[in-house]
Amino acid sequence: MSDLIWLNGEYVKRNEARISLYESGLLYGYGVFETIMINKRKAFQLTAHYDRLKTSAKHIRMAVHISQKSLDKVISRLAQINSIEKGYLRIVVSSSEEPMKSMRFSSSAEEPKKGLDETGEYQTSSMILVETGPISPDYEKFRQSGVNVILYPARRSADTAYYRYKTLAYMENLITRRWAFKNKALEAIFTNTNDNIMEGTRSSFFIVKDHKVFTPSIESNILPGVTRDVVMGLCTKNAIKVREKLMTKEDIFTADEAFLTSTLMEIMPIIACKVVKKDDEIDTRVIKDGQVGPVTRVLQTSYRDLLLMA
């Protein structure tokens, strides 16, 4: 584990870091975060991640008081002093002010004027934490062999907007991921109340059918994945047709290939999908022939080439 982190403008040892007892992320999960790959000691796709961080923060009315340029410098410095050639970086933005505001019965008109952004909307001051660490070597093994996923039986709202933003309210994802591990699956796949496939607890979802690539559309109420966008671009670059659509469980079971994408997983092949039956037994359905497919392999190679050129 990397020893030094960056907290509110200072490089400190991980075991010496201190935050307020009133931190809203700690008390209420009120905050935002991003996980970014460090590649060659630089942040991969930093602009896309930073833009999403700002978008998520704006949705919950929280300011991000660090520029992309400053964040880039922090990342490079942390990667150097922690000797991270390739690994992960996590930035967390929270506030110690929001819990106190939520206890008051005051209108927005009574809020103090300082802190207004360009839209005139009051935004809280932020706590910013940046940490780094290594990526599990298991990911590379799984990228070669493929993994199992499992469909989570409880459905998510098709309308709740917060699923489209990367906030600290992550308990549902964590508990569901543990449930997936218990059932010998690397990832659980959510569906929504319209019975559409959404995404994994920490990943975007893709299938391949007749040499065409499909992924759930944003209208499924999903987080717009950064790696998801990169992979869609790689499909176009490799003359592979790619399309977003509203997807059902049957699309999975009839797919020729399937894979997950995320910052740390990169492109993770799926070889089987598990389903919970009415009697709570688990039915394992193999994707096609249970092997990593050719389209997935092409995209994996193209993604690695992209990392080499970055």
Contacts in CASP RR format, 6 or more apart in sequence:
PFRMAT RR
TARGET T0000
AUTHOR 0000-0000-0000
METHOD contacts of the structure
MODEL  1
MSDLIWLNGEYVKRNEARISLYESGLLYGYGVFETIMINKRKAFQLTAHY
DRLKTSAKHIRMAVHISQKSLDKVISRLAQINSIEKGYLRIVVSSSEEPM
KSMRFSSSAEEPKKGLDETGEYQTSSMILVETGPISPDYEKFRQSGVNVI
LYPARRSADTAYYRYKTLAYMENLITRRWAFKNKALEAIFTNTNDNIMEG
TRSSFFIVKDHKVFTPSIESNILPGVTRDVVMGLCTKNAIKVREKLMTKE
DIFTADEAFLTSTLMEIMPIIACKVVKKDDEIDTRVIKDGQVGPVTRVLQ
TSYRDLLLMA
1 14 0 8 1.000
1 133 0 8 1.000
1 134 0 8 1.000
2 14 0 8 1.000
2 78 0 8 1.000
2 82 0 8 1.000
2 84 0 8 1.000
2 131 0 8 1.000
2 132 0 8 1.000
2 133 0 8 1.000
2 134 0 8 1.000
3 13 0 8 1.000
3 14 0 8 1.000
3 82 0 8 1.000
4 11 0 8 1.000
4 12 0 8 1.000
4 13 0 8 1.000
4 14 0 8 1.000
4 78 0 8 1.000
4 81 0 8 1.000
4 82 0 8 1.000
5 11 0 8 1.000
5 12 0 8 1.000
5 13 0 8 1.000
5 14 0 8 1.000
5 17 0 8 1.000
5 78 0 8 1.000
5 129 0 8 1.000
5 130 0 8 1.000
5 131 0 8 1.000
5 132 0 8 1.000
6 12 0 8 1.000
6 74 0 8 1.000
6 77 0 8 1.000
6 78 0 8 1.000
6 128 0 8 1.000
6 129 0 8 1.000
6 130 0 8 1.000
6 131 0 8 1.000
7 17 0 8 1.000
7 19 0 8 1.000
7 127 0 8 1.000
7 128 0 8 1.000
7 129 0 8 1.000
7 130 0 8 1.000
8 127 0 8 1.000
8 128 0 8 1.000
8 129 0 8 1.000
9 74 0 8 1.000
9 128 0 8 1.000
11 77 0 8 1.000
11 78 0 8 1.000
11 81 0 8 1.000
14 131 0 8 1.000
17 129 0 8 1.000
19 26 0 8 1.000
19 94 0 8 1.000
19 96 0 8 1.000
19 127 0 8 1.000
19 129 0 8 1.000
20 96 0 8 1.000
20 127 0 8 1.000
22 96 0 8 1.000
22 99 0 8 1.000
22 100 0 8 1.000
23 94 0 8 1.000
23 95 0 8 1.000
23 96 0 8 1.000
23 127 0 8 1.000
24 30 0 8 1.000
24 31 0 8 1.000
24 94 0 8 1.000
24 95 0 8 1.000
24 96 0 8 1.000
24 97 0 8 1.000
24 98 0 8 1.000
24 99 0 8 1.000
24 124 0 8 1.000
25 31 0 8 1.000
25 94 0 8 1.000
25 95 0 8 1.000
25 168 0 8 1.000
26 94 0 8 1.000
27 99 0 8 1.000
28 98 0 8 1.000
28 99 0 8 1.000
28 102 0 8 1.000
29 94 0 8 1.000
29 167 0 8 1.000
29 168 0 8 1.000
29 169 0 8 1.000
29 170 0 8 1.000
30 60 0 8 1.000
30 62 0 8 1.000
30 94 0 8 1.000
30 95 0 8 1.000
30 98 0 8 1.000
30 99 0 8 1.000
30 167 0 8 1.000
30 168 0 8 1.000
30 169 0 8 1.000
31 57 0 8 1.000
31 60 0 8 1.000
31 62 0 8 1.000
31 92 0 8 1.000
31 93 0 8 1.000
31 94 0 8 1.000
31 95 0 8 1.000
31 167 0 8 1.000
31 168 0 8 1.000
32 53 0 8 1.000
32 56 0 8 1.000
32 57 0 8 1.000
32 60 0 8 1.000
32 62 0 8 1.000
32 64 0 8 1.000
32 92 0 8 1.000
32 93 0 8 1.000
32 165 0 8 1.000
32 166 0 8 1.000
32 167 0 8 1.000
32 168 0 8 1.000
33 53 0 8 1.000
33 90 0 8 1.000
33 91 0 8 1.000
33 92 0 8 1.000
33 93 0 8 1.000
33 166 0 8 1.000
33 167 0 8 1.000
33 168 0 8 1.000
34 49 0 8 1.000
34 50 0 8 1.000
34 52 0 8 1.000
34 53 0 8 1.000
34 90 0 8 1.000
34 91 0 8 1.000
34 166 0 8 1.000
35 88 0 8 1.000
35 89 0 8 1.000
35 90 0 8 1.000
35 263 0 8 1.000
35 264 0 8 1.000
36 43 0 8 1.000
36 44 0 8 1.000
36 45 0 8 1.000
36 46 0 8 1.000
36 49 0 8 1.000
36 75 0 8 1.000
36 88 0 8 1.000
36 89 0 8 1.000
36 90 0 8 1.000
36 91 0 8 1.000
36 263 0 8 1.000
37 43 0 8 1.000
37 44 0 8 1.000
37 45 0 8 1.000
37 86 0 8 1.000
37 87 0 8 1.000
37 88 0 8 1.000
37 89 0 8 1.000
37 135 0 8 1.000
37 263 0 8 1.000
37 264 0 8 1.000
38 44 0 8 1.000
38 75 0 8 1.000
38 79 0 8 1.000
38 84 0 8 1.000
38 85 0 8 1.000
38 86 0 8 1.000
38 87 0 8 1.000
38 88 0 8 1.000
38 89 0 8 1.000
38 132 0 8 1.000
39 86 0 8 1.000
39 87 0 8 1.000
39 307 0 8 1.000
39 310 0 8 1.000
40 85 0 8 1.000
40 86 0 8 1.000
40 310 0 8 1.000
41 76 0 8 1.000
41 79 0 8 1.000
41 80 0 8 1.000
41 84 0 8 1.000
41 85 0 8 1.000
42 75 0 8 1.000
42 76 0 8 1.000
42 79 0 8 1.000
42 310 0 8 1.000
43 49 0 8 1.000
43 71 0 8 1.000
43 72 0 8 1.000
43 75 0 8 1.000
43 89 0 8 1.000
44 263 0 8 1.000
44 307 0 8 1.000
44 310 0 8 1.000
45 226 0 8 1.000
45 227 0 8 1.000
45 230 0 8 1.000
46 68 0 8 1.000
46 71 0 8 1.000
46 72 0 8 1.000
46 75 0 8 1.000
47 68 0 8 1.000
48 226 0 8 1.000
48 229 0 8 1.000
49 226 0 8 1.000
50 68 0 8 1.000
50 71 0 8 1.000
52 166 0 8 1.000
52 224 0 8 1.000
52 225 0 8 1.000
52 226 0 8 1.000
53 64 0 8 1.000
53 91 0 8 1.000
53 93 0 8 1.000
53 166 0 8 1.000
54 64 0 8 1.000
55 165 0 8 1.000
56 165 0 8 1.000
56 166 0 8 1.000
56 167 0 8 1.000
57 63 0 8 1.000
57 64 0 8 1.000
57 93 0 8 1.000
57 126 0 8 1.000
59 161 0 8 1.000
59 162 0 8 1.000
59 165 0 8 1.000
60 165 0 8 1.000
60 167 0 8 1.000
61 121 0 8 1.000
61 122 0 8 1.000
61 123 0 8 1.000
61 124 0 8 1.000
62 93 0 8 1.000
62 94 0 8 1.000
62 95 0 8 1.000
62 98 0 8 1.000
62 123 0 8 1.000
62 124 0 8 1.000
62 126 0 8 1.000
63 115 0 8 1.000
63 117 0 8 1.000
63 123 0 8 1.000
63 124 0 8 1.000
63 125 0 8 1.000
63 126 0 8 1.000
64 93 0 8 1.000
64 126 0 8 1.000
64 128 0 8 1.000
65 125 0 8 1.000
65 126 0 8 1.000
65 128 0 8 1.000
66 74 0 8 1.000
66 128 0 8 1.000
71 91 0 8 1.000
71 130 0 8 1.000
74 130 0 8 1.000
75 89 0 8 1.000
75 130 0 8 1.000
75 132 0 8 1.000
78 84 0 8 1.000
78 89 0 8 1.000
78 130 0 8 1.000
78 131 0 8 1.000
78 132 0 8 1.000
79 85 0 8 1.000
79 89 0 8 1.000
79 132 0 8 1.000
82 132 0 8 1.000
82 133 0 8 1.000
84 132 0 8 1.000
84 133 0 8 1.000
84 134 0 8 1.000
86 135 0 8 1.000
87 132 0 8 1.000
87 133 0 8 1.000
87 134 0 8 1.000
87 135 0 8 1.000
88 132 0 8 1.000
88 133 0 8 1.000
88 134 0 8 1.000
88 135 0 8 1.000
88 263 0 8 1.000
88 264 0 8 1.000
89 130 0 8 1.000
89 131 0 8 1.000
89 132 0 8 1.000
89 133 0 8 1.000
90 129 0 8 1.000
90 130 0 8 1.000
90 131 0 8 1.000
90 132 0 8 1.000
91 128 0 8 1.000
91 129 0 8 1.000
91 130 0 8 1.000
92 127 0 8 1.000
92 128 0 8 1.000
92 129 0 8 1.000
92 130 0 8 1.000
92 168 0 8 1.000
93 126 0 8 1.000
93 127 0 8 1.000
93 128 0 8 1.000
94 126 0 8 1.000
94 127 0 8 1.000
94 129 0 8 1.000
94 168 0 8 1.000
95 124 0 8 1.000
95 125 0 8 1.000
95 126 0 8 1.000
95 127 0 8 1.000
96 127 0 8 1.000
97 124 0 8 1.000
97 125 0 8 1.000
98 124 0 8 1.000
101 111 0 8 1.000
101 124 0 8 1.000
108 122 0 8 1.000
111 122 0 8 1.000
112 122 0 8 1.000
115 122 0 8 1.000
115 123 0 8 1.000
115 125 0 8 1.000
116 122 0 8 1.000
116 123 0 8 1.000
117 123 0 8 1.000
135 264 0 8 1.000
136 264 0 8 1.000
139 264 0 8 1.000
139 265 0 8 1.000
139 266 0 8 1.000
139 268 0 8 1.000
142 186 0 8 1.000
142 268 0 8 1.000
143 265 0 8 1.000
143 266 0 8 1.000
143 267 0 8 1.000
143 268 0 8 1.000
143 269 0 8 1.000
143 300 0 8 1.000
144 292 0 8 1.000
145 269 0 8 1.000
145 271 0 8 1.000
145 292 0 8 1.000
146 268 0 8 1.000
146 269 0 8 1.000
146 270 0 8 1.000
146 271 0 8 1.000
146 292 0 8 1.000
147 185 0 8 1.000
147 186 0 8 1.000
147 187 0 8 1.000
147 260 0 8 1.000
147 268 0 8 1.000
147 269 0 8 1.000
147 270 0 8 1.000
147 271 0 8 1.000
148 184 0 8 1.000
148 185 0 8 1.000
148 186 0 8 1.000
148 270 0 8 1.000
148 271 0 8 1.000
148 272 0 8 1.000
148 273 0 8 1.000
148 274 0 8 1.000
148 284 0 8 1.000
149 180 0 8 1.000
149 185 0 8 1.000
149 186 0 8 1.000
149 187 0 8 1.000
149 188 0 8 1.000
149 189 0 8 1.000
149 200 0 8 1.000
149 258 0 8 1.000
149 260 0 8 1.000
149 270 0 8 1.000
149 272 0 8 1.000
149 273 0 8 1.000
149 274 0 8 1.000
150 180 0 8 1.000
150 183 0 8 1.000
150 185 0 8 1.000
150 187 0 8 1.000
150 188 0 8 1.000
150 189 0 8 1.000
150 273 0 8 1.000
150 274 0 8 1.000
150 275 0 8 1.000
150 276 0 8 1.000
150 282 0 8 1.000
151 188 0 8 1.000
151 189 0 8 1.000
151 191 0 8 1.000
151 249 0 8 1.000
151 252 0 8 1.000
151 273 0 8 1.000
151 274 0 8 1.000
151 275 0 8 1.000
151 276 0 8 1.000
152 176 0 8 1.000
152 179 0 8 1.000
152 180 0 8 1.000
152 188 0 8 1.000
152 189 0 8 1.000
152 190 0 8 1.000
152 191 0 8 1.000
153 276 0 8 1.000
155 190 0 8 1.000
155 191 0 8 1.000
155 192 0 8 1.000
155 193 0 8 1.000
155 195 0 8 1.000
156 163 0 8 1.000
156 172 0 8 1.000
156 190 0 8 1.000
156 191 0 8 1.000
156 192 0 8 1.000
156 193 0 8 1.000
156 198 0 8 1.000
156 221 0 8 1.000
157 163 0 8 1.000
157 192 0 8 1.000
157 193 0 8 1.000
157 221 0 8 1.000
158 192 0 8 1.000
158 193 0 8 1.000
158 194 0 8 1.000
158 196 0 8 1.000
158 220 0 8 1.000
158 221 0 8 1.000
159 193 0 8 1.000
159 221 0 8 1.000
160 221 0 8 1.000
161 221 0 8 1.000
162 169 0 8 1.000
163 198 0 8 1.000
163 221 0 8 1.000
163 222 0 8 1.000
163 223 0 8 1.000
164 218 0 8 1.000
164 221 0 8 1.000
164 222 0 8 1.000
164 223 0 8 1.000
164 224 0 8 1.000
165 223 0 8 1.000
166 223 0 8 1.000
173 201 0 8 1.000
173 202 0 8 1.000
174 201 0 8 1.000
176 188 0 8 1.000
176 190 0 8 1.000
176 201 0 8 1.000
177 187 0 8 1.000
177 188 0 8 1.000
177 201 0 8 1.000
177 202 0 8 1.000
179 188 0 8 1.000
180 186 0 8 1.000
180 187 0 8 1.000
180 188 0 8 1.000
180 201 0 8 1.000
183 274 0 8 1.000
183 282 0 8 1.000
184 274 0 8 1.000
185 274 0 8 1.000
186 268 0 8 1.000
187 200 0 8 1.000
187 201 0 8 1.000
187 202 0 8 1.000
187 203 0 8 1.000
187 260 0 8 1.000
187 268 0 8 1.000
188 200 0 8 1.000
188 201 0 8 1.000
189 197 0 8 1.000
189 198 0 8 1.000
189 199 0 8 1.000
189 200 0 8 1.000
189 205 0 8 1.000
189 252 0 8 1.000
189 273 0 8 1.000
190 197 0 8 1.000
190 198 0 8 1.000
190 199 0 8 1.000
190 200 0 8 1.000
190 201 0 8 1.000
191 197 0 8 1.000
191 198 0 8 1.000
191 249 0 8 1.000
192 198 0 8 1.000
192 220 0 8 1.000
192 221 0 8 1.000
194 246 0 8 1.000
195 248 0 8 1.000
195 249 0 8 1.000
196 216 0 8 1.000
196 220 0 8 1.000
196 246 0 8 1.000
196 247 0 8 1.000
196 248 0 8 1.000
197 205 0 8 1.000
197 216 0 8 1.000
197 220 0 8 1.000
197 247 0 8 1.000
197 248 0 8 1.000
197 249 0 8 1.000
197 251 0 8 1.000
197 252 0 8 1.000
198 205 0 8 1.000
198 216 0 8 1.000
198 220 0 8 1.000
198 221 0 8 1.000
198 222 0 8 1.000
199 205 0 8 1.000
199 216 0 8 1.000
199 220 0 8 1.000
199 222 0 8 1.000
199 223 0 8 1.000
200 260 0 8 1.000
202 262 0 8 1.000
202 265 0 8 1.000
203 260 0 8 1.000
203 261 0 8 1.000
203 262 0 8 1.000
203 265 0 8 1.000
203 268 0 8 1.000
204 215 0 8 1.000
204 216 0 8 1.000
204 222 0 8 1.000
204 223 0 8 1.000
204 225 0 8 1.000
204 227 0 8 1.000
204 228 0 8 1.000
204 260 0 8 1.000
204 261 0 8 1.000
204 262 0 8 1.000
205 215 0 8 1.000
205 216 0 8 1.000
205 247 0 8 1.000
205 258 0 8 1.000
205 260 0 8 1.000
206 213 0 8 1.000
206 214 0 8 1.000
206 215 0 8 1.000
206 228 0 8 1.000
206 231 0 8 1.000
206 258 0 8 1.000
206 259 0 8 1.000
206 260 0 8 1.000
206 261 0 8 1.000
207 213 0 8 1.000
207 214 0 8 1.000
207 215 0 8 1.000
207 247 0 8 1.000
207 251 0 8 1.000
207 252 0 8 1.000
207 255 0 8 1.000
207 256 0 8 1.000
207 257 0 8 1.000
207 258 0 8 1.000
208 214 0 8 1.000
208 255 0 8 1.000
208 256 0 8 1.000
208 257 0 8 1.000
208 258 0 8 1.000
208 259 0 8 1.000
208 293 0 8 1.000
208 295 0 8 1.000
208 296 0 8 1.000
209 251 0 8 1.000
209 254 0 8 1.000
209 255 0 8 1.000
209 256 0 8 1.000
210 256 0 8 1.000
211 240 0 8 1.000
211 241 0 8 1.000
211 256 0 8 1.000
211 295 0 8 1.000
212 240 0 8 1.000
212 241 0 8 1.000
212 242 0 8 1.000
212 243 0 8 1.000
213 232 0 8 1.000
213 235 0 8 1.000
213 240 0 8 1.000
213 241 0 8 1.000
213 242 0 8 1.000
213 243 0 8 1.000
213 295 0 8 1.000
214 242 0 8 1.000
214 243 0 8 1.000
214 244 0 8 1.000
214 245 0 8 1.000
214 247 0 8 1.000
214 251 0 8 1.000
215 228 0 8 1.000
215 232 0 8 1.000
215 242 0 8 1.000
215 243 0 8 1.000
215 244 0 8 1.000
215 245 0 8 1.000
215 247 0 8 1.000
216 222 0 8 1.000
216 244 0 8 1.000
216 245 0 8 1.000
216 246 0 8 1.000
216 247 0 8 1.000
217 244 0 8 1.000
217 245 0 8 1.000
217 246 0 8 1.000
218 224 0 8 1.000
218 244 0 8 1.000
219 246 0 8 1.000
220 246 0 8 1.000
220 247 0 8 1.000
225 261 0 8 1.000
226 263 0 8 1.000
227 261 0 8 1.000
227 262 0 8 1.000
227 263 0 8 1.000
227 265 0 8 1.000
227 266 0 8 1.000
228 261 0 8 1.000
230 261 0 8 1.000
230 303 0 8 1.000
230 306 0 8 1.000
231 261 0 8 1.000
231 267 0 8 1.000
231 299 0 8 1.000
231 303 0 8 1.000
232 242 0 8 1.000
233 242 0 8 1.000
234 299 0 8 1.000
234 302 0 8 1.000
234 303 0 8 1.000
234 306 0 8 1.000
235 241 0 8 1.000
235 242 0 8 1.000
235 299 0 8 1.000
236 242 0 8 1.000
237 302 0 8 1.000
238 298 0 8 1.000
238 299 0 8 1.000
238 302 0 8 1.000
240 295 0 8 1.000
240 298 0 8 1.000
240 299 0 8 1.000
249 275 0 8 1.000
252 258 0 8 1.000
252 273 0 8 1.000
252 285 0 8 1.000
252 287 0 8 1.000
253 273 0 8 1.000
253 285 0 8 1.000
255 287 0 8 1.000
255 288 0 8 1.000
256 287 0 8 1.000
256 288 0 8 1.000
256 293 0 8 1.000
256 295 0 8 1.000
257 269 0 8 1.000
257 270 0 8 1.000
257 287 0 8 1.000
257 288 0 8 1.000
257 292 0 8 1.000
257 293 0 8 1.000
257 294 0 8 1.000
257 295 0 8 1.000
257 296 0 8 1.000
258 269 0 8 1.000
258 270 0 8 1.000
258 273 0 8 1.000
258 287 0 8 1.000
259 267 0 8 1.000
259 268 0 8 1.000
259 269 0 8 1.000
259 270 0 8 1.000
259 296 0 8 1.000
259 299 0 8 1.000
260 267 0 8 1.000
260 268 0 8 1.000
260 270 0 8 1.000
261 267 0 8 1.000
261 268 0 8 1.000
262 268 0 8 1.000
266 300 0 8 1.000
266 303 0 8 1.000
266 304 0 8 1.000
267 296 0 8 1.000
267 299 0 8 1.000
267 300 0 8 1.000
267 303 0 8 1.000
269 292 0 8 1.000
269 293 0 8 1.000
269 296 0 8 1.000
269 300 0 8 1.000
270 287 0 8 1.000
271 286 0 8 1.000
271 287 0 8 1.000
271 290 0 8 1.000
271 291 0 8 1.000
271 292 0 8 1.000
272 284 0 8 1.000
272 285 0 8 1.000
272 286 0 8 1.000
272 287 0 8 1.000
272 290 0 8 1.000
273 284 0 8 1.000
273 285 0 8 1.000
273 287 0 8 1.000
274 282 0 8 1.000
274 283 0 8 1.000
274 284 0 8 1.000
274 285 0 8 1.000
275 282 0 8 1.000
275 283 0 8 1.000
275 284 0 8 1.000
275 285 0 8 1.000
276 282 0 8 1.000
276 283 0 8 1.000
277 283 0 8 1.000
END
